Amino acid sequence: MKDDKAMLESVLTDYFHAASPSDSFARSLETRLAAAHTDANRTFPEPRIRSMWLRLAVIGIVVALSLALGLIGPKRVWAAIQQLWQRYIPGIGLVEEADALALAKPVSHTEAGVTFEVQEFVATAEETRMTIAIRGLPPETNIDVDSVAVNWPDGRGLRLSVATFGRLWPSCTSTDCQELEEAPPIYELGYVLGPLPADVRTARVTWKVAGLVPGSEWSDRWVLEIPLSPLAEAEDSAFDQLIYSSDSSLFVDNMTLTVTNVVQASDRTVLDVTWSMPGMDVVAQAAELSLVDDQGQRYALLPGRMMDLDENGPEFITRATESSDSHRYLLHERWQFEPVSPDARTLTLEIKSMYPRTDAEGSFEFDLPSNPRSGDLVPVNQTFEVAGGILRIASVRFVSGTVVIDSRDAPPTSLNDQLVIEADLDVLEQPPDGRYDSVILEAGWSGPYWKYADPPYSESSGIMVTRLVYDPDRIWSNHVRIHLGLVEVYQEGPWTLSWEVPGR
Amino acid sequence: MEGGSQLYMNDGKDPGFPNFTSSDDELAIAARTDRRAFDLLYRRYLDRVYRYTFSKTADPVIAEELTSSIFLDALEGLNRYKPRGTLAAWLFTIARRRCADYHRSSPPLPLIAEALPAFEGQPEDEKDRKDFFLRLEKILARLSEEELNMLRLRYAADLSHAEIGHIIGKSEAATKMALSRLIRRLRGVWEIDDER
């Protein structure tokens, strides 16, 4: 059997290795990259301390810092230092003030009921970050992130490195969210681009509106002029901020939550947090979060304001121990709350409940009926130990349901009265620290993009269990295997984490 | 390649730094200012990036365009790369996004057997090879995009399980298991095909 496996892997390797770049292409790209590398370094030379005066100034700062540390303590000094050269820009994050250019206030264009707004635009020596909001487009509009470009009057432009796309439903603050999803959402686009050349003071943001704005021609573009000024010269009314580091940590089972940075601004309070956990298959979702100050005043999480900061995926770290290597994943998130009172002396983060996820790693097999129809039932009777509790799948049933066909270039479409497979699931024993909340079933034939059962979850024994689309074109034999994928466990807290506000 | 590149610090004893023995992370740090270091990274990854883009497009011209974009993106993004032994995963995250942007309206599996360059060998070997690949493609056409992408990352880009896990958001063990299951399934179909 092993030989067969090796043979197939060898075929796959031959197949995927059969093409290689031509020498001429390799040489020409090397030349192009060398020129791009030289340009990049010419635009932003490494800072050097050349003059004697600058060196003396640095020595002076070090001496003053040492004195301050001794007199008023490291935490307050660190808070004061950070405030000297950092600003928190909503939607972008903490920015080093000294070398940054920024858009002073949002600019927008409205036409045919659609508004295109550049909310933030910050350029540093390392990168350019921009956030855009588009309002007035119907739900499920497919906006290509590449339809937005940044350039400047002489025709040069910036290359896109990272783009994010999100939909935010306005005023979605309660359980009414599902109804509100019928309302037009705000489309939020976030961009990280290359650095702006040092001489550019006005950028242009261009949006290709063809097919999006009613009545637009294929070549129509909206152009916004973005005047940039040094961030350090920005009026302080919008930037009345207290910024400080924290290393407060909370331990829940085998996960650690650490609050790393706090920004207290006039319109919001921002926490940068890091989850440390043993595997990506154990992801925690903080639910029902709030901040409480020492006066008992409670501050809610702003709707839609939990951001994933890991542009390149989670950080993976390995620590060698005597017996084995220990692996951890670090997930970085930004949570934004209502603004806390300037008089708050201590803040407490309160987490009422969590939904840790576990990769169940279990599977069951059964033979499909020869011509399955709605109502057919296949006994399974298998038990699985997951997160310390025990689940049982008694049987699977064929039922009639709605199937969504999803593709990347068209809105999802639904087909009614399709055959789907549903599992009858019981809980024999709940996990010791909570209760099962949802179970995701995976089958070899189910792909992420094409068809899925809608609604994706069905209620069974109080647990949400995914249904699987019966798709005969993708099923290879009558003997099928279904895996238990992620299992979510509801855990009730509360868990709390407190820290002192420096300088109060 | 298993387990990704090793991080070690250049201690200054090596007068030729950067060189072919430098780790990915050492080169990535040096490449921010040193063109030679970026050249080395480019040579280390060119074939793998090109093979990945070709497997997604089956078109040498488009594969070259995408490969160029990926390396230019990587050059511009080097300052943001945090050196923690995951350069390959970072680079192929860029590659995956570039290919996804390009491929919004394309089928999930472009068939590459017909588009491959001529084989340097006997004409009958060339025919056998093509038939072999066409047979494989019939089986691959039944896979989901996610499954195909895992195969491309493993066999075209030569990534380790840990590196693929970084890209698709699974642990190394879960990735290993998913690929192993997939290969087992493919093998089963291949054997059935053999018996016919």
Chai-1 contact restraints between the chains, C-beta under 6 A:
chainA,res_idxA,chainB,res_idxB,connection_type,confidence,min_distance_angstrom,max_distance_angstrom,comment,restraint_id
A,D4,B,R187,contact,1.0,0.0,6.0,A-B,restraint_1
A,L8,B,R187,contact,1.0,0.0,6.0,A-B,restraint_2
A,L8,B,W190,contact,1.0,0.0,6.0,A-B,restraint_3
A,V11,B,L136,contact,1.0,0.0,6.0,A-B,restraint_4
A,L12,B,Y155,contact,1.0,0.0,6.0,A-B,restraint_5
A,T13,B,Y155,contact,1.0,0.0,6.0,A-B,restraint_6
A,Y15,B,F133,contact,1.0,0.0,6.0,A-B,restraint_7
A,Y15,B,L136,contact,1.0,0.0,6.0,A-B,restraint_8
A,F16,B,S55,contact,1.0,0.0,6.0,A-B,restraint_9
A,F16,B,Y155,contact,1.0,0.0,6.0,A-B,restraint_10
A,F16,B,A156,contact,1.0,0.0,6.0,A-B,restraint_11
A,A18,B,L116,contact,1.0,0.0,6.0,A-B,restraint_12
A,A19,B,F54,contact,1.0,0.0,6.0,A-B,restraint_13
A,A19,B,L116,contact,1.0,0.0,6.0,A-B,restraint_14
A,S20,B,D47,contact,1.0,0.0,6.0,A-B,restraint_15
A,P21,B,Y50,contact,1.0,0.0,6.0,A-B,restraint_16
A,F25,B,E64,contact,1.0,0.0,6.0,A-B,restraint_17
A,A26,B,L46,contact,1.0,0.0,6.0,A-B,restraint_18
A,L29,B,S68,contact,1.0,0.0,6.0,A-B,restraint_19
A,L33,B,F71,contact,1.0,0.0,6.0,A-B,restraint_20
A,A34,B,R35,contact,1.0,0.0,6.0,A-B,restraint_21
A,A36,B,L75,contact,1.0,0.0,6.0,A-B,restraint_22
A,H37,B,R35,contact,1.0,0.0,6.0,A-B,restraint_23
A,H37,B,F38,contact,1.0,0.0,6.0,A-B,restraint_24
A,E126,B,N79,contact,1.0,0.0,6.0,A-B,restraint_25
A,D146,B,D101,contact,1.0,0.0,6.0,A-B,restraint_26
A,R159,B,E76,contact,1.0,0.0,6.0,A-B,restraint_27
A,S161,B,D73,contact,1.0,0.0,6.0,A-B,restraint_28
A,S161,B,E76,contact,1.0,0.0,6.0,A-B,restraint_29
A,S161,B,G77,contact,1.0,0.0,6.0,A-B,restraint_30
A,G194,B,E76,contact,1.0,0.0,6.0,A-B,restraint_31
A,G279,B,S171,contact,1.0,0.0,6.0,A-B,restraint_32
A,M280,B,G169,contact,1.0,0.0,6.0,A-B,restraint_33
A,M280,B,K170,contact,1.0,0.0,6.0,A-B,restraint_34
A,M280,B,S171,contact,1.0,0.0,6.0,A-B,restraint_35
A,D281,B,S171,contact,1.0,0.0,6.0,A-B,restraint_36
A,D281,B,A174,contact,1.0,0.0,6.0,A-B,restraint_37
A,N312,B,W90,contact,1.0,0.0,6.0,A-B,restraint_38
A,N312,B,T93,contact,1.0,0.0,6.0,A-B,restraint_39
A,G313,B,H166,contact,1.0,0.0,6.0,A-B,restraint_40
A,D359,B,A174,contact,1.0,0.0,6.0,A-B,restraint_41
A,R408,B,R104,contact,1.0,0.0,6.0,A-B,restraint_42
A,D409,B,R104,contact,1.0,0.0,6.0,A-B,restraint_43
A,D409,B,S105,contact,1.0,0.0,6.0,A-B,restraint_44
A,G447,B,S144,contact,1.0,0.0,6.0,A-B,restraint_45
A,P448,B,E146,contact,1.0,0.0,6.0,A-B,restraint_46
A,Y449,B,E145,contact,1.0,0.0,6.0,A-B,restraint_47
